[in-house]
Amino acid sequence: MAKLSKTLTATLTKNTAVEKGGAWLLTINEEQSTPTHSAWSNPSAAKRYLKQYVIDNTSRKSIKMEIKATNEAGKPTHIAGELTYKVTE
């Protein structure tokens, strides 16, 4: 049996189409599978869902997310991360 490397990428973006408020949009994309999209009222709930997704679908326990963009007040509006893990096939 060979061990293959797979990559999971996740992005969490604040929907800024409206001036105030807006949902957080979570996109999870694994190699050779359909991306998963979901909307959340706050980023903490989305990050908890993402952590559980990683535990359930990979051999790892977490994914490191980094802030990629902020608004004028310095609050994050775009967070992204990538996780490479090994699977036996």
C-alpha positions, 0 to 999 in steps of 0.5 A: 500500500502506498501513502499519498499526500492530499491537501485540504484548503479552507477559506473563511471570508466575511461577506461585505456585500452589505455595509453592516453585518454580513455572514462569514462564508466558509469554503472547504476544498479537498483534492478530487472532491466537490468543495463544501460551502457554508455560511455562518453568523460568526467566525468562531462557529465556522472555525469549530465546524472546520476543526470537526471536519478536519478531525472526521475526514483527515488523519490530523487534528487541526488546520492552521488558519492565517489572516489574509485581509483586514478591514479599516478597523483592523478586524479580519475579513479573510482567513485561509489555511492549507493542510497536507496529510497522508492517506494510505491507498 
